[in-house]
Amino acid sequence: MLEVFLTIVFVFILLYYGFRLFLRYGLPWLLARHIRKQQQKFYGANDQTQENARKRKEGEVKIKNPGNDKKKKKDEEFGEYVDFEEVDE
């Protein structure tokens, strides 16, 4: 009976110190790794947009003009307009 109790206490002590070591060394390493990956992803996306901008000729202007059909379609899907009148009591 005493051996089982001591084994359980020993396991809990090992888990406690293992958790403390993980918080001290493992977690900062994981966070630094995650931050590095996010930075690489950000700078990689930024490089792609700069490459697309360089592909255009100098002085070239690109205008995005939404068609009137899209606006009409959105208005039709929106619903019916109801006119209000204020009522004095």
C-alpha positions in Angstrom: 0.0 0.0 0.0 2.8 2.4 0.9 4.6 1.5 -2.3 1.6 2.5 -4.4 1.2 5.8 -2.6 4.9 6.6 -3.0 4.8 5.8 -6.7 1.8 8.1 -7.2 3.5 10.9 -5.3 6.7 10.4 -7.3 4.8 10.5 -10.6 3.0 13.7 -9.6 6.3 15.3 -8.6 7.8 14.3 -12.0 4.8 15.7 -13.8 5.0 19.0 -11.8 8.7 19.5 -12.6 8.2 18.4 -16.2 5.4 21.0 -16.6 7.6 23.7 -15.1 10.4 22.8 -17.5 8.0 22.9 -20.4 6.7 26.4 -19.3 10.3 27.6 -18.9 11.9 26.3 -22.1 9.3 24.6 -24.3 6.6 27.3 -24.5 9.0 30.2 -25.3 10.5 28.0 -28.1 7.1 27.2 -29.5 6.0 30.8 -29.4 9.2 32.0 -31.1 8.8 29.4 -33.8 5.2 30.4 -34.4 6.1 34.1 -34.6 8.9 33.3 -37.1 6.5 31.4 -39.3 4.0 34.3 -39.2 6.7 36.8 -40.1 7.8 34.6 -43.0 4.2 34.3 -44.2 3.7 38.1 -44.0 6.9 39.0 -45.8 6.3 36.4 -48.4 2.8 37.8 -49.1 4.3 41.3 -49.2 6.9 40.2 -51.7 4.3 38.7 -54.0 2.3 42.0 -54.1 5.5 43.9 -54.9 6.3 41.5 -57.7 2.8 42.0 -59.2 3.2 45.8 -59.0 6.6 45.5 -60.8 5.1 43.5 -63.6 3.0 46.4 -64.7 4.6 48.9 -67.0 5.5 52.3 -65.5 2.7 54.8 -65.9 0.1 52.1 -66.5 -3.2 52.8 -64.8 -5.7 50.2 -63.9 -9.2 51.3 -63.1 -11.8 49.0 -61.6 -15.2 50.2 -62.5 -18.1 48.2 -61.1 -21.0 47.8 -63.5 -24.4 49.3 -63.0 -26.0 45.9 -63.3 -24.4 44.7 -60.1 -25.8 47.7 -58.2 -29.3 47.2 -59.6 -29.1 43.5 -58.7 -28.1 44.4 -55.1 -31.0 46.8 -54.8 -33.5 44.3 -56.0 -32.3 41.7 -53.6 -32.4 44.2 -50.7 -36.1 44.3 -50.3 -39.1 46.6 -50.7 -39.0 50.3 -49.6 -41.8 51.4 -47.3 -42.5 55.1 -46.9 -43.4 56.3 -43.4 -45.6 59.1 -42.3 -45.4 60.5 -38.8 -48.7 60.3 -37.0 -49.6 62.9 -34.3 -51.8 61.7 -31.6 
